[in-house]
Amino acid sequence: MFKYEIIIYWSEDDEAFVAEVPELPGCMAHGETQAAALKNINEAIQLWIDTAMEFGDPIPEPSSGRFVPA
């Protein structure tokens, strides 16, 4: 489980719930329900972190705690 802030909102343009992680630039996901958006954003966070680690990019600390790789 990640400790990053997640913002979920309804997008009329996309006709879906959109989830964003402000601390991870470009990390977004969507879903037909809030629960689906949350599930998808958790997968997106893992992919974002895996990609950053693969390329040696910095991984921002969560504002709510310290990041510890799994």
C-alpha positions as CSV (number, residue, x, y, z in Angstrom):
1,M,0.0,0.0,0.0
2,F,1.2,3.5,-0.9
3,K,1.1,6.6,1.3
4,Y,0.7,9.1,-1.6
5,E,-2.2,11.5,-1.7
6,I,-4.8,10.3,-4.3
7,I,-7.4,12.7,-5.6
8,I,-10.5,11.2,-7.3
9,Y,-13.0,13.2,-9.2
10,W,-15.7,12.8,-11.8
11,S,-14.7,14.1,-15.3
12,E,-17.6,15.0,-17.6
13,D,-15.2,15.1,-20.5
14,D,-14.0,11.5,-19.9
15,E,-17.4,10.3,-18.5
16,A,-15.3,8.5,-15.8
17,F,-13.8,8.9,-12.4
18,V,-10.3,10.2,-12.7
19,A,-7.6,9.5,-10.0
20,E,-4.4,11.6,-9.8
21,V,-1.3,11.5,-7.6
22,P,-0.1,15.1,-7.3
23,E,3.3,14.0,-5.9
24,L,4.0,11.7,-8.9
25,P,4.0,13.9,-12.1
26,G,1.8,12.4,-14.8
27,C,0.5,9.5,-12.6
28,M,-3.2,9.3,-13.4
29,A,-5.8,6.6,-14.0
30,H,-9.6,6.3,-14.5
31,G,-12.5,4.0,-13.9
32,E,-16.2,3.6,-14.2
33,T,-16.6,3.8,-10.4
34,Q,-14.5,5.4,-7.6
35,A,-13.4,1.9,-6.5
36,A,-12.3,1.1,-10.0
37,A,-10.3,4.4,-10.3
38,L,-8.7,3.7,-6.9
39,K,-7.7,0.1,-8.0
40,N,-6.3,1.4,-11.2
41,I,-4.4,4.3,-9.6
42,N,-2.7,1.9,-7.2
43,E,-1.5,-0.1,-10.2
44,A,-0.4,3.1,-11.9
45,I,1.6,4.2,-8.8
46,Q,3.4,0.9,-8.8
47,L,4.2,1.2,-12.5
48,W,5.4,4.8,-12.0
49,I,7.7,3.8,-9.2
50,D,9.0,0.7,-11.1
51,T,9.8,2.9,-14.1
52,A,11.5,5.5,-12.0
53,M,13.7,2.9,-10.3
54,E,14.5,1.2,-13.7
55,F,15.8,4.5,-15.1
56,G,17.4,5.8,-11.9
57,D,14.9,8.7,-11.6
58,P,14.2,10.2,-8.2
59,I,11.1,9.0,-6.4
60,P,9.4,11.7,-4.4
61,E,8.7,11.1,-0.8
62,P,5.1,10.8,0.1
63,S,4.0,13.9,2.1
64,S,2.4,11.5,4.6
65,G,5.5,9.4,5.2
66,R,8.6,7.8,3.9
67,F,8.6,5.6,0.7
68,V,10.0,2.1,1.2
69,P,10.3,0.0,-2.0
70,A,8.6,-3.4,-1.8
